[in-house]
């Protein structure tokens, strides 16, 4: 029964979290330098007297690990279709963890880039919210399956 609707929603959650590794979350421009935060690193692009440069700092290593763990968590939930109550609980846990992850990402961006005044929010800031929506839709699909099975049990 892996071809259920909630499996598609959970797969979209997983793909959204994978995309979070490649899209910038926030960026800031100050003093001729551009600072960009991804979940896999903090990038600084600068213009110097010897030309332009690009440097990488891996300060958000915990963000990267959390992103990978959430992605694996969502992917594993797809294959728990035989135990719908566990799958539903995992969806709730993923939604709570994603909300905390999104808060953590924005707090680290605020602390790194000198406040929220100078930053421009990029696509990556909205991907955890999109993943929460996909996970919620998966949970609704699981509840619909439970209702269908309960109604089939009443007919017997």
Backbone torsions as a table, in degrees:
resi	resn	phi	psi	omega
1	UNK	NA	32.9	179.8
2	UNK	-76.5	-11.6	-177.8
3	UNK	-87.8	22.4	179.5
4	UNK	-78.7	163.2	-177.3
5	UNK	-63.2	-39.7	-178.4
6	UNK	-66.2	-25.6	175.3
7	UNK	-67.0	-36.8	176.7
8	UNK	-66.8	-42.5	179.0
9	UNK	-64.4	-39.6	178.1
10	UNK	-69.3	-33.7	175.0
11	UNK	-66.6	-39.7	175.9
12	UNK	-64.7	-35.3	174.7
13	UNK	-61.9	-45.2	179.6
14	UNK	-62.7	-45.5	-179.9
15	UNK	-65.3	-35.4	177.2
16	UNK	-64.8	-41.1	178.8
17	UNK	-70.5	-30.1	174.1
18	UNK	-68.4	-40.9	178.4
19	UNK	-62.8	-27.0	179.3
20	UNK	-62.6	-24.6	177.5
21	UNK	-70.1	-24.2	-172.0
22	UNK	-107.8	-15.7	-179.1
23	UNK	-101.5	142.7	177.9
24	UNK	-69.8	149.3	179.3
25	UNK	-91.8	-58.7	176.4
26	UNK	-140.0	157.5	174.7
27	UNK	-141.5	157.9	-178.1
28	UNK	-142.9	144.4	178.5
29	UNK	-117.6	123.3	178.4
30	UNK	-153.4	133.8	175.5
31	UNK	53.6	40.3	179.3
32	UNK	75.6	8.2	179.0
33	UNK	-115.9	147.0	176.7
34	UNK	-116.2	122.3	178.0
35	UNK	-105.8	130.2	-179.7
36	UNK	-131.4	133.8	178.3
37	UNK	-109.3	124.3	169.9
38	UNK	-112.7	169.4	174.3
39	UNK	-76.3	-14.0	179.2
40	UNK	-102.7	8.1	176.5
41	UNK	162.9	169.6	179.2
42	UNK	-115.1	115.9	-174.8
43	UNK	-107.1	140.1	177.8
44	UNK	-127.1	119.8	176.8
45	UNK	-107.4	129.6	-174.6
46	UNK	-136.4	157.7	175.4
47	UNK	-112.8	115.4	-179.9
48	UNK	-115.6	-178.1	179.4
49	UNK	-69.6	-27.8	179.6
50	UNK	-92.8	7.3	179.5
51	UNK	122.4	-168.8	-178.8
52	UNK	-94.8	157.7	-179.0
53	UNK	-144.2	172.1	-177.9
54	UNK	-145.5	126.0	178.9
55	UNK	-127.3	155.0	-177.6
56	UNK	-127.2	134.7	173.9
57	UNK	-122.9	134.0	-178.7
58	UNK	-97.1	40.5	-178.7
59	UNK	-63.3	-37.2	-178.3
60	UNK	-85.7	45.8	179.6
61	UNK	-60.1	-36.0	176.9
62	UNK	-67.0	-33.3	176.0
63	UNK	-64.7	-41.2	178.7
64	UNK	-63.1	-45.7	179.6
65	UNK	-63.7	-42.7	179.1
66	UNK	-64.0	-39.8	178.6
67	UNK	-63.9	-43.7	179.6
68	UNK	-66.0	-41.6	179.0
69	UNK	-65.2	-40.5	177.1
70	UNK	-64.8	-37.7	177.9
71	UNK	-64.1	-45.5	177.8
72	UNK	-64.8	-38.7	178.8
73	UNK	-60.4	-44.7	179.6
74	UNK	-68.2	-37.6	-179.9
75	UNK	-68.5	-40.4	179.2
76	UNK	-66.1	-32.9	-179.6
77	UNK	-62.7	-27.3	178.0
78	UNK	-58.6	-38.7	-172.8
79	UNK	-89.5	9.8	176.0
80	UNK	-97.6	30.9	-174.3
81	UNK	-68.3	-17.8	179.8
82	UNK	-77.5	-22.2	179.4
83	UNK	-119.7	89.3	-173.7
84	UNK	-66.5	-34.6	-180.0
85	UNK	-67.4	-39.8	176.3
86	UNK	-66.5	-39.0	179.0
87	UNK	-64.1	-39.1	178.3
88	UNK	-67.6	-40.4	177.7
89	UNK	-64.7	-38.1	177.4
90	UNK	-64.5	-37.8	177.4
91	UNK	-63.6	-42.3	177.6
92	UNK	-63.7	-42.9	179.0
93	UNK	-63.6	-40.4	178.5
94	UNK	-63.7	-42.1	179.9
95	UNK	-63.5	-42.3	178.9
96	UNK	-65.9	-44.0	179.2
97	UNK	-65.4	-36.6	177.4
98	UNK	-67.4	-37.3	176.4
99	UNK	-64.0	-43.7	176.4
100	UNK	-65.0	-38.8	178.2
101	UNK	-63.3	-43.6	179.3
102	UNK	-63.4	-41.7	177.0
103	UNK	-63.0	-42.6	-179.5
104	UNK	-63.8	-41.8	179.1
105	UNK	-63.1	-45.3	-178.4
106	UNK	-69.7	-33.6	176.3
107	UNK	-68.6	-39.2	178.0
108	UNK	-69.0	-33.5	176.8
109	UNK	-68.1	-39.7	179.3
110	UNK	-65.2	-41.1	-179.6
111	UNK	-70.7	-31.6	-176.1
112	UNK	-82.0	-43.9	-172.3
113	UNK	-92.4	11.4	175.8
114	UNK	79.4	32.7	177.1
115	UNK	106.8	169.9	-177.0
116	UNK	-90.6	4.4	-178.0
117	UNK	-73.4	-41.2	-171.0
118	UNK	-95.5	1.3	-171.5
119	UNK	-96.2	154.3	171.7
120	UNK	-116.4	129.0	-176.9
121	UNK	-80.0	134.1	-178.7
122	UNK	-108.5	-174.0	-175.8
123	UNK	-60.8	-37.3	-175.9
124	UNK	-62.4	-22.5	179.1
125	UNK	-71.9	-24.2	-177.4
126	UNK	-97.3	-11.7	-178.7
127	UNK	-65.2	-39.5	175.7
128	UNK	-63.0	-33.0	177.2
129	UNK	-67.1	-40.5	176.8
130	UNK	-64.4	-38.4	177.4
131	UNK	-65.0	-37.0	176.7
132	UNK	-63.1	-41.4	179.2
133	UNK	-64.3	-44.0	178.4
134	UNK	-62.3	-39.9	179.9
135	UNK	-67.4	-37.6	176.4
136	UNK	-63.4	-41.9	177.8
137	UNK	-65.3	-34.6	175.4
138	UNK	-64.9	-40.9	179.2
139	UNK	-64.4	-37.8	175.5
140	UNK	-63.6	-38.2	177.1
141	UNK	-64.7	-38.2	177.6
142	UNK	-65.1	-42.4	178.5
143	UNK	-64.2	-38.2	177.1
144	UNK	-64.2	-38.5	175.8
145	UNK	-62.8	-42.2	179.0
146	UNK	-62.4	-42.8	178.2
147	UNK	-62.9	-40.9	179.7
148	UNK	-64.2	-42.0	179.8
149	UNK	-68.9	-39.1	177.2
150	UNK	-64.4	-38.0	179.6
151	UNK	-71.3	-32.7	176.8
152	UNK	-70.0	-33.5	177.1
153	UNK	-67.8	-32.8	179.0
154	UNK	-69.9	-28.9	-178.8
155	UNK	-74.1	-20.7	-178.4
156	UNK	-74.2	NA	NA
